[in-house]
Amino acid sequence: MSRKGFRLPFNKGADSPPAGDPEQLNEENRQLKRAVEELSILNDLARSIGASVDSQDIIQKIVDRSMRAVHAEQTVVTLVDRQEDRTAKTLVRAMTSSSEHPKYHLNENLLGWMYLYKKPLLSLNPGEDDRFRGARWDQSVRSVLCVPLMVKSELIGVITCYNKKGVGAFSEEDQRLLAIIAGQSAQIIENARLYEEEKALASMKEQVKLAAQIQQDLLPKTPPMIDGYDLCASSTAALVVGGDYYDFIPLGSGRISICLGDVSGKGLPASLLMANLQATLRGQSALETPVAVTVTRSNLLLYRSTDPEKFATLFVGVLDPASGGISYCNAGHERPMLFRKDGTMERLTEGGLALGVLEEFPYTEGSAALAPGDFLVLYSDGIPEAADELGNFFGEERLVASIREHGALGAAQLMNSIIDAVRRHEQGAARADDLTIVIVKRLAA
């Protein structure tokens, strides 16, 4: 058997130290002890974070184990919000003594380096490190060890350790161990965040559902019963909650205020403004001032209680059932259609600007009359602006044609026929705005 190239382990002159060499034994013992400690740390970390779904608890445990693993003075976990253009958020930090060491903040240059390279970084003198030339570091920062938290090749955060305890510096062994901790922790952190987001979303959906119920409760349950008249109303929100509003407010002498409004925006903000508008109108209507005065005061209150970009269109008409007379004010709303028994149509336009646009505006009052056989159609802009998949609006021409075709029906049947015509036009396209309609018919003698 050839011995060419073969060397006995401990021949005289060999590179390896002789058997029983104290330095070799000490090094082997140190490495063995280190391996046992690393396995213990990783096993402890896996066991402690594996069963938790609380992201704060998970991150705190990661910080504690990381700081202990590499003997750091301070360890920080920073997560980045992928929806907010790399916004970094420091979630948890830990340190040996808060009185001795300042709270270090993740250097933007360091975070940028992590975004670019997405690999562990060890700097034994950050202030003199050419990779961060021009960056400002706290003078007490002697060394920095930073590793990325990666999920599917995407950076979700970083673990940063500052200053080795004592006079030493972080080593490549520390870097390797911290990288293993990060690799073991990243997906668990992400899962916990997703779980919490799902819980928050479920809670939000429940709150929106409750808000929708409250909003429906604010609207009249049924239209009022008035001898010689047929009234109906309906409002369908584009989202779960909406910004359209209608109301029937009883006044003195048997009169009734009929209101239809449309506040700017959609969803929860619009629904809150709608509730504000309703409360304002009911309070002002109780004073039984002329309708233009009611709208003027409502405009002032709305202007002073909302942001400049918020506004609402509104139609208010006060009906005297005995005479059929209507005094009204149209504040920038869709012009109601008054259909006569003979088939002619009038539009109710008198009034002024939408509410909340100007603090003071001279609203004016118009008048009309419902003779037997006449009827009034109030609606929000969601009806003529309902669009099909190609973006074609339903439009006022289709609305007028539908009303004329079914005008002989009762108020509820007429309203349903209009809504059906709108839905047929939409052909299943997503609705962009709320649909609200109020119909007042004076029965023929």
C-alpha positions as CSV (number, residue, x, y, z in Angstrom):
1,M,0.0,0.0,0.0
2,S,1.6,3.3,-1.1
3,R,2.1,5.9,1.5
4,K,2.7,8.7,-1.0
5,G,1.1,11.9,0.3
6,F,0.1,10.2,3.6
7,R,1.2,11.9,6.8
8,L,0.8,10.5,10.3
9,P,-1.2,12.8,12.5
10,F,1.5,13.6,15.0
11,N,4.8,13.1,13.1
12,K,7.6,15.3,14.2
13,G,7.4,18.5,12.2
14,A,3.8,18.0,11.2
15,D,1.5,21.1,11.2
16,S,-0.9,19.5,13.7
17,P,0.0,19.7,17.4
18,P,0.8,16.5,19.2
19,A,-2.0,14.5,20.8
20,G,-3.0,15.9,24.1
21,D,-1.9,19.4,23.2
22,P,-3.6,21.7,25.7
23,E,-4.3,24.5,23.2
24,Q,-6.0,22.1,20.8
25,L,-8.1,20.5,23.6
26,N,-9.1,23.9,24.9
27,E,-10.2,25.0,21.4
28,E,-12.1,21.8,20.8
29,N,-13.8,22.2,24.2
30,R,-14.6,25.8,23.5
31,Q,-16.1,24.9,20.1
32,L,-18.1,22.1,21.7
33,K,-19.3,24.3,24.4
34,R,-20.3,27.0,21.9
35,A,-22.1,24.4,19.8
36,V,-24.0,23.2,22.8
37,E,-24.9,26.7,23.8
38,E,-26.1,27.5,20.3
39,L,-28.2,24.4,20.1
40,S,-29.7,25.3,23.5
41,I,-30.5,28.8,22.4
42,L,-32.0,27.8,19.1
43,N,-34.1,25.0,20.8
44,D,-35.3,27.4,23.5
45,L,-36.2,30.0,20.9
46,A,-38.1,27.5,18.7
47,R,-40.0,26.2,21.7
48,S,-40.9,29.6,23.1
49,I,-42.0,31.3,19.9
50,G,-43.4,28.3,18.0
51,A,-46.7,28.2,19.9
52,S,-47.3,32.0,20.2
53,V,-49.4,34.2,17.9
54,D,-48.6,37.5,19.6
55,S,-46.1,39.3,17.5
56,Q,-44.9,41.6,20.4
57,D,-44.3,38.5,22.6
58,I,-42.5,36.7,19.8
59,I,-40.3,39.6,19.0
60,Q,-39.5,40.2,22.7
61,K,-38.3,36.6,23.0
62,I,-36.2,36.9,19.8
63,V,-34.6,40.1,21.2
64,D,-33.8,38.4,24.6
65,R,-32.4,35.2,23.0
66,S,-30.4,37.2,20.4
67,M,-28.8,39.5,22.9
68,R,-27.9,36.5,25.1
69,A,-26.6,34.5,22.2
70,V,-24.0,37.1,21.0
71,H,-23.6,38.9,24.4
72,A,-24.7,42.2,23.1
73,E,-25.2,45.3,25.1
74,Q,-28.3,46.2,23.1
75,T,-30.5,44.4,20.6
76,V,-33.2,45.9,18.5
77,V,-35.8,44.3,16.1
78,T,-37.0,46.7,13.4
79,L,-39.8,45.7,11.1
80,V,-40.5,47.4,7.8
81,D,-44.0,48.2,6.5
82,R,-44.1,47.0,2.9
83,Q,-47.2,49.0,2.2
84,E,-45.6,52.4,3.2
85,D,-42.6,52.8,1.0
86,R,-40.0,51.1,3.3
87,T,-41.1,52.8,6.5
88,A,-39.2,51.2,9.4
89,K,-40.8,50.7,12.8
90,T,-38.8,49.8,15.8
91,L,-40.9,47.3,17.7
92,V,-38.8,46.0,20.6
93,R,-35.4,46.9,22.0
94,A,-33.5,45.4,25.0
95,M,-30.3,46.4,26.7
96,T,-28.1,45.5,29.6
97,S,-28.7,48.7,31.5
98,S,-30.9,51.6,30.2
99,S,-29.0,54.0,32.5
100,E,-25.6,53.2,31.0
101,H,-26.4,52.9,27.3
102,P,-28.4,55.2,25.1
103,K,-31.2,53.8,22.9
104,Y,-29.6,53.4,19.5
105,H,-31.7,54.1,16.4
106,L,-31.4,52.1,13.3
107,N,-29.2,54.1,10.9
108,E,-30.9,54.9,7.6
109,N,-27.7,54.0,5.8
110,L,-27.6,50.6,7.5
111,L,-31.3,50.0,6.6
112,G,-30.6,51.0,3.0
113,W,-27.7,48.6,2.9
114,M,-29.9,45.8,4.1
115,Y,-32.5,46.6,1.4
116,L,-29.8,46.5,-1.2
117,Y,-27.8,43.4,-0.2
118,K,-30.2,41.5,2.1
119,K,-27.4,39.7,3.9
120,P,-25.7,39.8,7.4
121,L,-23.4,42.7,8.1
122,L,-20.6,42.9,10.7
123,S,-18.9,46.3,11.3
124,L,-16.2,46.4,14.0
125,N,-15.9,50.2,13.7
126,P,-19.0,51.8,12.1
127,G,-17.6,55.3,12.3
128,E,-14.7,54.4,10.1
129,D,-16.5,51.9,7.9
130,D,-16.3,52.9,4.2
131,R,-19.7,51.3,3.6
132,F,-21.3,54.0,5.6
133,R,-19.2,56.9,4.7
134,G,-20.9,60.2,5.7
135,A,-23.2,58.4,8.1
136,R,-23.4,59.7,11.7
137,W,-23.0,57.2,14.5
138,D,-23.2,57.6,18.2
139,Q,-19.7,57.7,19.6
140,S,-20.5,54.9,22.1
141,V,-21.2,52.5,19.2
142,R,-18.1,50.3,19.0
143,S,-19.4,47.5,16.8
144,V,-22.6,46.6,15.0
145,L,-24.0,43.2,14.0
146,C,-27.0,43.3,11.7
147,V,-28.9,40.4,10.0
148,P,-32.0,40.6,7.8
149,L,-35.3,39.0,8.5
150,M,-36.3,37.5,5.1
151,V,-39.6,35.9,4.0
152,K,-39.7,34.6,0.4
153,S,-36.7,36.7,-0.6
154,E,-38.4,39.8,0.8
155,L,-37.0,41.9,3.6
156,I,-39.6,42.2,6.5
157,G,-37.2,43.5,9.1
158,V,-33.7,43.4,10.7
159,I,-32.2,42.3,13.9
160,T,-29.4,44.7,15.1
161,C,-27.0,44.1,17.9
162,Y,-24.8,46.9,19.3
163,N,-21.6,46.5,21.2
164,K,-20.2,43.2,22.5
165,K,-20.3,43.1,26.3
166,G,-16.9,43.8,27.8
167,V,-14.0,44.9,25.6
168,G,-14.3,42.4,22.8
169,A,-16.1,42.7,19.4
170,F,-18.6,40.6,17.5
171,S,-17.2,37.7,15.6
172,E,-18.1,35.8,12.5
173,E,-19.4,33.1,14.8
174,D,-21.8,35.6,16.3
175,Q,-22.8,36.7,12.8
176,R,-23.5,33.1,11.8
177,L,-25.6,32.4,14.9
178,L,-27.6,35.6,14.6
179,A,-28.3,34.8,11.0
180,I,-29.6,31.3,12.0
181,I,-31.9,33.0,14.6
182,A,-33.2,35.4,12.0
183,G,-33.8,32.6,9.5
184,Q,-35.7,30.6,12.2
185,S,-37.7,33.6,13.3
186,A,-38.7,35.5,10.2
187,Q,-41.6,33.3,9.0
188,I,-43.0,33.0,12.6
189,I,-43.0,36.8,12.9
190,E,-44.7,37.2,9.5
191,N,-47.3,34.6,10.5
192,A,-48.0,36.4,13.7
193,R,-48.4,39.7,11.9
194,L,-50.8,38.2,9.3
195,Y,-52.8,36.6,12.1
196,E,-53.1,39.9,13.9
197,E,-54.0,41.7,10.7
198,E,-56.7,39.1,10.1
199,K,-58.1,39.6,13.6
200,A,-58.0,43.4,13.1
201,L,-59.8,43.1,9.8
202,A,-62.5,40.9,11.2
203,S,-63.0,43.4,14.1
204,M,-63.2,46.2,11.6
205,K,-65.8,44.3,9.5
206,E,-67.9,43.8,12.6
207,Q,-67.7,47.5,13.4
208,V,-68.6,48.5,9.9
209,K,-71.5,46.1,10.0
210,L,-72.7,47.6,13.3
211,A,-72.3,51.1,11.7
212,A,-74.4,50.1,8.8
213,Q,-77.1,48.9,11.1
214,I,-77.0,52.1,13.1
215,Q,-77.2,54.1,9.8
216,Q,-80.3,52.1,8.7
217,D,-81.8,52.8,12.1
218,L,-81.4,56.5,11.6
219,L,-83.5,56.4,8.4
220,P,-87.3,56.3,8.7
221,K,-88.5,52.7,9.1
222,T,-91.6,53.5,6.9
223,P,-92.8,56.6,5.1
224,P,-95.6,58.5,6.9
225,M,-99.3,57.7,6.1
226,I,-101.0,60.8,4.8
227,D,-104.6,60.8,3.6
228,G,-104.7,61.3,-0.2
229,Y,-101.0,60.6,-0.7
230,D,-98.8,57.7,-1.5
231,L,-95.1,58.0,-0.3
232,C,-92.2,55.6,-0.4
233,A,-88.4,55.8,-0.1
234,S,-85.3,53.6,-0.5
235,S,-81.5,54.0,-0.1
236,T,-78.9,51.4,-1.1
237,A,-75.3,52.1,-0.2
238,A,-72.5,51.4,-2.7
239,L,-70.4,50.2,0.2
240,V,-71.6,48.7,3.5
241,V,-72.4,52.2,4.7
242,G,-73.1,55.2,2.6
243,G,-73.5,58.9,2.5
244,D,-77.0,59.4,1.2
245,Y,-79.7,60.5,3.5
246,Y,-83.5,60.9,3.3
247,D,-86.0,61.8,6.0
248,F,-89.6,62.7,6.7
249,I,-89.9,65.2,9.6
250,P,-93.4,66.0,11.0
251,L,-94.1,69.7,11.5
252,G,-97.0,71.6,12.9
253,S,-100.4,72.0,11.3
254,G,-100.0,68.5,9.6
255,R,-97.2,69.6,7.4
256,I,-94.2,67.4,6.7
257,S,-90.6,68.2,5.7
258,I,-89.3,65.8,3.0
259,C,-85.5,65.8,2.8
260,L,-82.9,64.0,0.6
261,G,-79.2,64.7,0.9
262,D,-76.0,63.3,-0.5
263,V,-72.7,64.0,1.4
264,S,-69.3,63.9,-0.3
265,G,-67.4,60.7,-0.2
266,K,-68.4,57.2,0.6
267,G,-68.0,54.6,3.4
268,L,-67.7,55.4,7.1
269,P,-66.6,59.1,6.8
270,A,-69.6,59.8,4.6
271,S,-71.9,58.0,6.9
272,L,-70.7,60.0,9.9
273,L,-71.3,63.3,8.0
274,M,-74.7,62.0,7.0
275,A,-75.6,61.4,10.6
276,N,-74.4,64.9,11.4
277,L,-76.5,66.4,8.6
278,Q,-79.6,64.5,9.7
279,A,-79.2,65.7,13.3
280,T,-78.7,69.3,12.2
281,L,-81.7,69.3,9.9
282,R,-84.0,67.7,12.5
283,G,-82.9,70.3,15.1
284,Q,-83.4,73.2,12.7
285,S,-86.7,71.9,11.4
286,A,-88.1,71.8,14.9
287,L,-87.9,75.6,14.9
288,E,-90.4,75.7,12.0
289,T,-88.7,78.6,10.3
290,P,-89.1,79.1,6.5
291,V,-87.3,76.4,4.6
292,A,-84.7,78.7,3.2
293,V,-83.8,79.8,6.7
294,T,-83.6,76.2,7.8
295,V,-81.1,75.4,5.0
296,T,-79.1,78.6,5.7
297,R,-78.6,77.7,9.4
298,S,-77.9,74.1,8.5
299,N,-75.2,75.3,6.1
300,L,-73.6,77.5,8.7
301,L,-73.5,74.6,11.3
302,L,-72.2,72.1,8.8
303,Y,-69.5,74.5,7.6
304,R,-68.2,75.1,11.1
305,S,-68.2,71.5,12.1
306,T,-66.5,69.8,9.1
307,D,-63.3,70.0,7.1
308,P,-63.1,72.3,4.1
309,E,-63.2,69.5,1.6
310,K,-66.5,68.1,3.0
311,F,-69.8,69.2,1.7
312,A,-73.3,67.9,1.1
313,T,-76.0,68.5,-1.5
314,L,-79.5,68.7,-0.1
315,F,-83.1,69.1,-1.1
316,V,-85.7,70.1,1.6
317,G,-89.4,70.5,0.7
318,V,-92.2,71.2,3.1
319,L,-95.5,69.7,2.0
320,D,-98.9,71.0,3.1
321,P,-101.1,67.9,2.5
322,A,-104.3,70.0,2.6
323,S,-103.4,72.2,-0.3
324,G,-100.7,70.2,-2.0
325,G,-98.4,73.2,-1.8
326,I,-94.6,72.6,-1.4
327,S,-92.1,75.3,-0.3
328,Y,-88.6,74.1,-1.0
329,C,-84.9,74.8,-1.2
330,N,-82.5,73.0,-3.4
331,A,-78.9,73.3,-2.1
332,G,-76.9,72.0,-5.1
333,H,-78.8,68.7,-5.3
334,E,-80.1,66.8,-8.3
335,R,-83.2,68.7,-9.5
336,P,-86.3,66.8,-8.4
337,M,-88.8,66.0,-11.1
338,L,-92.5,67.0,-10.7
339,F,-94.7,65.1,-13.1
340,R,-98.1,66.5,-13.8
341,K,-101.2,64.4,-14.5
342,D,-101.1,65.6,-18.1
343,G,-97.6,64.1,-18.6
344,T,-95.6,67.3,-18.5
345,M,-92.6,67.6,-16.1
346,E,-91.1,70.5,-14.1
347,R,-87.8,70.7,-12.3
348,L,-87.4,72.1,-8.8
349,T,-84.2,74.3,-9.0
350,E,-84.5,77.2,-6.6
351,G,-82.1,77.3,-3.7
352,G,-78.3,77.7,-3.9
353,L,-74.9,76.1,-3.4
354,A,-74.2,72.7,-1.7
355,L,-73.9,72.9,2.1
356,G,-70.5,73.5,3.6
357,V,-69.0,75.2,0.6
358,L,-69.3,78.8,1.9
359,E,-69.9,79.8,5.5
360,E,-72.6,82.3,4.5
361,F,-74.8,82.0,1.4
362,P,-78.2,83.6,0.6
363,Y,-80.3,80.6,0.0
364,T,-83.7,81.2,-1.7
365,E,-87.0,79.5,-1.5
366,G,-89.1,78.1,-4.3
367,S,-92.7,76.9,-4.4
368,A,-94.6,74.3,-6.3
369,A,-97.9,72.4,-5.9
370,L,-99.0,68.8,-6.2
371,A,-102.4,68.6,-7.8
372,P,-104.4,65.3,-7.6
373,G,-102.7,62.8,-10.0
374,D,-99.3,64.6,-9.8
375,F,-96.2,63.1,-8.3
376,L,-92.7,64.2,-7.2
377,V,-89.5,62.1,-7.7
378,L,-86.4,62.9,-5.6
379,Y,-83.2,61.1,-6.2
380,S,-79.5,61.1,-5.6
381,D,-76.9,61.3,-8.4
382,G,-76.1,57.6,-7.9
383,I,-79.1,56.9,-10.1
384,P,-78.3,58.9,-13.3
385,E,-74.6,58.2,-12.8
386,A,-75.0,54.4,-12.4
387,A,-72.7,52.9,-15.1
388,D,-72.3,49.6,-16.9
389,E,-69.0,47.8,-17.5
390,L,-68.1,50.2,-20.3
391,G,-68.7,53.2,-18.2
392,N,-71.9,54.3,-19.9
393,F,-74.2,56.2,-17.5
394,F,-77.8,55.4,-16.9
395,G,-78.5,59.1,-17.5
396,E,-81.5,61.3,-17.0
397,E,-83.1,60.3,-20.3
398,R,-83.4,56.7,-19.2
399,L,-84.6,57.8,-15.8
400,V,-87.4,60.0,-17.3
401,A,-88.4,57.2,-19.8
402,S,-88.6,54.7,-16.9
403,I,-90.7,57.1,-14.9
404,R,-93.1,57.8,-17.7
405,E,-93.4,54.1,-18.5
406,H,-94.5,53.2,-15.0
407,G,-95.9,56.5,-13.7
408,A,-99.4,55.1,-13.4
409,L,-98.2,52.6,-10.8
410,G,-98.3,53.1,-7.0
411,A,-95.3,54.9,-5.4
412,A,-93.6,51.7,-4.3
413,Q,-94.1,49.9,-7.6
414,L,-92.8,53.0,-9.5
415,M,-89.7,53.2,-7.2
416,N,-88.9,49.5,-7.7
417,S,-89.3,49.7,-11.4
418,I,-86.7,52.6,-11.5
419,I,-84.3,50.6,-9.3
420,D,-84.8,47.5,-11.5
421,A,-84.0,49.6,-14.7
422,V,-80.8,50.9,-13.1
423,R,-79.7,47.4,-12.1
424,R,-80.4,46.1,-15.6
425,H,-78.3,48.9,-17.0
426,E,-75.4,48.2,-14.6
427,Q,-75.3,44.5,-15.8
428,G,-73.5,43.5,-12.6
429,A,-70.8,46.2,-12.8
430,A,-69.5,47.4,-9.4
431,R,-71.6,50.3,-8.1
432,A,-69.7,53.5,-7.6
433,D,-72.3,55.5,-5.6
434,D,-75.3,55.2,-3.3
435,L,-78.8,54.9,-4.8
436,T,-81.5,56.8,-3.0
437,I,-85.0,57.7,-4.2
438,V,-88.1,59.3,-2.7
439,I,-91.4,59.4,-4.4
440,V,-94.4,61.5,-3.3
441,K,-97.7,60.9,-5.2
442,R,-100.9,62.8,-4.7
443,L,-103.7,60.4,-5.4
444,A,-106.3,61.4,-8.0
445,A,-109.6,62.6,-6.7
